[in-house]
Amino acid sequence: MTTQTTTDFMEIVKGRRSIRNYDTNVKISKEEMTQILEEATLAPSSVNMQPWRFLVIDSAEGKATLAPLARFNQVQVETSSAVIAVFGDMNAVDSIDTIYDMAVEKGLMPQDVRDRQVPAIKGFYSPEDTDTLRDSILIDSGLVSMQLMLVARAHGYDTNPIGGYEKDQIAEAFGMDKDRYLPVMLLSIGKAVDAGYPSVRLPINDITDWK
């Protein structure tokens, strides 16, 4: 079964639904999932640190491990093509040298700017101030998660953001360092078997002030 891609931005935004039941015959290939993730990571992040990390759970064994940790979301786990666990890396600042060196190599950043900014960034995100880093990671990971849902729609797939799972257990369950990897959310992804439910939004005038 092929999916229908679209470049109509308003259709992507207005047509998005939180889908809980997926066509179990539709599997997203590793190649296409890689493309979806690459496009999602074009999202912005503070000082371009890109602190997000993804765990794609698409095997029977992986889903069996996840199922008891997401017990109120069994349909999404069972029927989706995959569940993507989004984590924030508390050691993300260690990648700053690599990221900024790549920018210099591609001619996107002067060497003197790189040499000035890298030490400043490392000094700002000090190991002692984990609260500042954690807040930044959660914001950036939220941005990439939303972009991931929209990119999935553009590829013809549907998603459901899931916050109800055992966040204190998921990293260790998949062999990850729970002190390093901060759980952000789960995103089920696949081809919907129904249209999902439309929802209402508060009027902009009720939630916006103009000064």
C-alpha positions as a LaTeX table, in Angstrom:
\begin{tabular}{lrrr}
\hline
Residue & $x$ (\AA) & $y$ (\AA) & $z$ (\AA) \\
\hline
Met1 & 0.00 & 0.00 & 0.00 \\
Thr2 & 1.42 & 3.39 & $-0.99$ \\
Thr3 & 0.88 & 6.60 & 0.92 \\
Gln4 & $-0.15$ & 9.93 & $-0.55$ \\
Thr5 & 2.36 & 12.69 & 0.06 \\
Thr6 & 1.38 & 16.35 & 0.00 \\
Thr7 & 3.06 & 19.76 & $-0.08$ \\
Asp8 & $-0.13$ & 21.66 & 0.79 \\
Phe9 & 0.90 & 23.25 & 4.08 \\
Met10 & $-2.59$ & 24.28 & 5.19 \\
Glu11 & $-3.91$ & 20.78 & 4.50 \\
Ile12 & $-1.06$ & 19.37 & 6.59 \\
Val13 & $-1.77$ & 21.72 & 9.50 \\
Lys14 & $-5.55$ & 21.71 & 9.43 \\
Gly15 & $-5.86$ & 18.02 & 8.61 \\
Arg16 & $-3.67$ & 16.76 & 11.43 \\
Arg17 & $-5.46$ & 14.58 & 13.95 \\
Ser18 & $-4.28$ & 12.55 & 16.93 \\
Ile19 & $-4.75$ & 9.06 & 15.51 \\
Arg20 & $-4.90$ & 6.06 & 17.81 \\
Asn21 & $-5.72$ & 3.23 & 15.39 \\
Tyr22 & $-3.52$ & 2.42 & 12.40 \\
Asp23 & $-3.47$ & 0.07 & 9.41 \\
Thr24 & $-1.27$ & $-2.81$ & 10.55 \\
Asn25 & $-0.49$ & $-3.69$ & 6.92 \\
Val26 & 1.39 & $-0.41$ & 6.41 \\
Lys27 & 5.03 & $-0.44$ & 7.46 \\
Ile28 & 7.35 & 2.53 & 7.10 \\
Ser29 & 10.73 & 1.49 & 5.73 \\
Lys30 & 13.92 & 2.39 & 7.55 \\
Glu31 & 14.90 & 4.52 & 4.55 \\
Glu32 & 11.70 & 6.57 & 4.63 \\
Met33 & 11.75 & 6.85 & 8.42 \\
Thr34 & 15.30 & 8.18 & 8.16 \\
Gln35 & 14.11 & 10.78 & 5.67 \\
Ile36 & 11.22 & 11.78 & 7.95 \\
Leu37 & 13.58 & 12.20 & 10.89 \\
Glu38 & 16.08 & 14.16 & 8.81 \\
Glu39 & 13.35 & 16.59 & 7.74 \\
Ala40 & 12.05 & 16.86 & 11.31 \\
Thr41 & 15.51 & 17.79 & 12.61 \\
Leu42 & 15.46 & 20.94 & 10.48 \\
Ala43 & 13.55 & 22.34 & 13.47 \\
Pro44 & 15.32 & 25.13 & 15.38 \\
Ser45 & 17.12 & 24.60 & 18.66 \\
Ser46 & 18.92 & 26.85 & 21.13 \\
Val47 & 22.43 & 27.64 & 19.80 \\
Asn48 & 21.73 & 24.88 & 17.24 \\
Met49 & 22.62 & 22.28 & 19.88 \\
Gln50 & 20.09 & 19.75 & 18.52 \\
Pro51 & 19.65 & 17.97 & 21.87 \\
Trp52 & 16.96 & 15.60 & 20.65 \\
Arg53 & 17.56 & 11.86 & 20.33 \\
Phe54 & 15.18 & 9.31 & 18.79 \\
Leu55 & 14.44 & 5.69 & 19.53 \\
Val56 & 12.38 & 4.10 & 16.73 \\
Ile57 & 10.47 & 1.16 & 18.16 \\
Asp58 & 9.11 & $-0.84$ & 15.23 \\
Ser59 & 9.99 & $-4.47$ & 15.90 \\
Ala60 & 7.74 & $-6.99$ & 17.64 \\
Glu61 & 10.34 & $-7.31$ & 20.39 \\
Gly62 & 10.61 & $-3.56$ & 20.84 \\
Lys63 & 6.86 & $-3.12$ & 21.02 \\
Ala64 & 6.61 & $-5.96$ & 23.54 \\
Thr65 & 9.10 & $-4.10$ & 25.72 \\
Leu66 & 7.20 & $-0.83$ & 25.32 \\
Ala67 & 3.68 & $-2.19$ & 25.85 \\
Pro68 & 3.72 & $-2.47$ & 29.68 \\
Leu69 & 5.28 & 0.99 & 29.91 \\
Ala70 & 2.47 & 2.57 & 27.87 \\
Arg71 & $-0.41$ & 0.56 & 29.24 \\
Phe72 & $-3.10$ & 3.19 & 28.54 \\
Asn73 & $-2.03$ & 3.47 & 24.90 \\
Gln74 & $-2.00$ & $-0.16$ & 23.79 \\
Val75 & $-3.84$ & 0.39 & 20.49 \\
Gln76 & $-1.25$ & 2.89 & 19.28 \\
Val77 & 1.60 & 0.59 & 20.27 \\
Glu78 & 0.05 & $-2.48$ & 18.68 \\
Thr79 & $-1.24$ & $-1.03$ & 15.40 \\
Ser80 & 1.24 & 1.72 & 14.50 \\
Ser81 & 4.07 & 1.20 & 12.07 \\
Ala82 & 6.37 & 2.48 & 14.80 \\
Val83 & 6.46 & 4.38 & 18.04 \\
Ile84 & 9.17 & 7.01 & 18.19 \\
Ala85 & 10.45 & 7.75 & 21.67 \\
Val86 & 11.81 & 11.30 & 21.79 \\
Phe87 & 14.54 & 11.91 & 24.34 \\
Gly88 & 16.64 & 14.92 & 25.27 \\
Asp89 & 20.36 & 14.32 & 25.68 \\
Met90 & 21.69 & 15.92 & 28.86 \\
Asn91 & 25.17 & 15.58 & 27.31 \\
Ala92 & 24.14 & 17.39 & 24.13 \\
Val93 & 26.65 & 20.18 & 24.72 \\
Asp94 & 29.38 & 17.63 & 23.93 \\
Ser95 & 28.25 & 17.77 & 20.28 \\
Ile96 & 28.76 & 21.53 & 19.96 \\
Asp97 & 32.32 & 21.16 & 18.60 \\
Thr98 & 31.14 & 18.74 & 15.92 \\
Ile99 & 28.15 & 20.87 & 14.92 \\
Tyr100 & 30.08 & 24.12 & 14.72 \\
Asp101 & 33.04 & 22.48 & 12.94 \\
Met102 & 30.61 & 21.17 & 10.31 \\
Ala103 & 29.21 & 24.68 & 9.89 \\
Val104 & 32.72 & 26.04 & 9.30 \\
Glu105 & 33.55 & 23.27 & 6.82 \\
Lys106 & 30.39 & 24.01 & 4.83 \\
Gly107 & 31.18 & 27.71 & 4.76 \\
Leu108 & 28.17 & 28.60 & 6.92 \\
Met109 & 30.18 & 30.06 & 9.80 \\
Pro110 & 33.52 & 31.89 & 9.96 \\
Gln111 & 36.23 & 30.16 & 11.98 \\
Asp112 & 36.60 & 33.10 & 14.37 \\
Val113 & 32.89 & 33.02 & 15.17 \\
Arg114 & 33.08 & 29.30 & 15.89 \\
Asp115 & 36.13 & 29.77 & 18.12 \\
Arg116 & 34.36 & 32.51 & 20.05 \\
Gln117 & 30.97 & 30.86 & 20.44 \\
Val118 & 31.91 & 27.28 & 21.34 \\
Pro119 & 33.66 & 28.14 & 24.65 \\
Ala120 & 30.88 & 30.61 & 25.50 \\
Ile121 & 28.20 & 27.96 & 24.97 \\
Lys122 & 30.07 & 25.37 & 27.03 \\
Gly123 & 30.46 & 27.92 & 29.80 \\
Phe124 & 26.78 & 28.83 & 29.76 \\
Tyr125 & 25.58 & 25.22 & 29.97 \\
Ser126 & 27.73 & 24.33 & 32.95 \\
Pro127 & 27.45 & 20.79 & 34.38 \\
Glu128 & 26.36 & 22.27 & 37.70 \\
Asp129 & 23.36 & 24.11 & 36.22 \\
Thr130 & 21.27 & 21.19 & 35.03 \\
Asp131 & 18.00 & 23.12 & 35.33 \\
Thr132 & 18.95 & 25.56 & 32.55 \\
Leu133 & 19.99 & 22.73 & 30.26 \\
Arg134 & 16.88 & 20.69 & 31.06 \\
Asp135 & 14.56 & 23.62 & 30.30 \\
Ser136 & 16.31 & 24.25 & 26.99 \\
Ile137 & 16.19 & 20.58 & 26.04 \\
Leu138 & 12.46 & 20.29 & 26.73 \\
Ile139 & 11.69 & 23.34 & 24.58 \\
Asp140 & 13.87 & 22.18 & 21.69 \\
Ser141 & 12.55 & 18.60 & 21.86 \\
Gly142 & 8.99 & 19.94 & 21.78 \\
Leu143 & 9.83 & 21.88 & 18.62 \\
Val144 & 11.28 & 18.84 & 16.85 \\
Ser145 & 8.35 & 16.67 & 17.97 \\
Met146 & 5.80 & 19.05 & 16.45 \\
Gln147 & 7.82 & 19.28 & 13.26 \\
Leu148 & 8.01 & 15.49 & 13.17 \\
Met149 & 4.22 & 15.23 & 13.30 \\
Leu150 & 3.86 & 17.70 & 10.43 \\
Val151 & 6.55 & 16.01 & 8.35 \\
Ala152 & 4.80 & 12.68 & 8.89 \\
Arg153 & 1.60 & 14.23 & 7.52 \\
Ala154 & 3.48 & 15.47 & 4.47 \\
His155 & 4.64 & 11.90 & 3.86 \\
Gly156 & 1.07 & 10.63 & 4.10 \\
Tyr157 & 1.20 & 9.27 & 7.64 \\
Asp158 & $-0.55$ & 10.13 & 10.88 \\
Thr159 & 0.66 & 10.45 & 14.45 \\
Asn160 & $-0.37$ & 10.63 & 18.07 \\
Pro161 & 1.72 & 12.37 & 20.75 \\
Ile162 & 1.71 & 10.32 & 23.95 \\
Gly163 & 2.67 & 11.64 & 27.36 \\
Gly164 & 1.12 & 8.87 & 29.43 \\
Tyr165 & 3.85 & 6.28 & 29.89 \\
Glu166 & 6.40 & 5.20 & 32.48 \\
Lys167 & 9.00 & 7.90 & 31.89 \\
Asp168 & 11.09 & 6.77 & 34.83 \\
Gln169 & 11.54 & 3.32 & 33.29 \\
Ile170 & 11.69 & 3.69 & 29.51 \\
Ala171 & 15.37 & 4.57 & 29.09 \\
Glu172 & 16.62 & 1.64 & 31.12 \\
Ala173 & 14.09 & $-0.70$ & 29.49 \\
Phe174 & 15.85 & $-0.09$ & 26.18 \\
Gly175 & 19.38 & $-0.12$ & 27.55 \\
Met176 & 19.82 & 3.65 & 27.70 \\
Asp177 & 21.37 & 5.73 & 30.48 \\
Lys178 & 18.40 & 7.13 & 32.42 \\
Asp179 & 20.52 & 9.90 & 33.92 \\
Arg180 & 21.61 & 11.10 & 30.49 \\
Tyr181 & 18.50 & 10.65 & 28.36 \\
Leu182 & 15.50 & 12.74 & 29.38 \\
Pro183 & 12.17 & 11.26 & 28.16 \\
Val184 & 10.06 & 13.85 & 26.34 \\
Met185 & 7.20 & 12.01 & 24.63 \\
Leu186 & 6.21 & 9.04 & 22.53 \\
Leu187 & 4.92 & 9.54 & 18.99 \\
Ser188 & 3.02 & 6.74 & 17.32 \\
Ile189 & 3.19 & 6.89 & 13.53 \\
Gly190 & 1.45 & 4.99 & 10.76 \\
Lys191 & $-1.45$ & 5.07 & 8.33 \\
Ala192 & $-4.78$ & 5.90 & 9.97 \\
Val193 & $-7.72$ & 3.54 & 9.56 \\
Asp194 & $-10.17$ & 6.31 & 10.46 \\
Ala195 & $-10.28$ & 10.08 & 10.17 \\
Gly196 & $-9.86$ & 10.76 & 13.86 \\
Tyr197 & $-11.78$ & 13.38 & 15.75 \\
Pro198 & $-11.73$ & 17.09 & 14.98 \\
Ser199 & $-11.34$ & 19.36 & 17.98 \\
Val200 & $-12.07$ & 22.95 & 18.91 \\
Arg201 & $-9.68$ & 25.76 & 19.77 \\
Leu202 & $-10.16$ & 28.77 & 22.00 \\
Pro203 & $-10.75$ & 32.06 & 20.15 \\
Ile204 & $-7.53$ & 33.96 & 19.58 \\
Asn205 & $-9.01$ & 37.05 & 21.25 \\
Asp206 & $-9.46$ & 35.01 & 24.45 \\
Ile207 & $-5.82$ & 33.94 & 24.61 \\
Thr208 & $-4.00$ & 36.94 & 23.12 \\
Asp209 & $-3.26$ & 40.44 & 24.38 \\
Trp210 & $-2.30$ & 43.30 & 22.10 \\
Lys211 & $-0.17$ & 46.13 & 23.43 \\
\hline
\end{tabular}
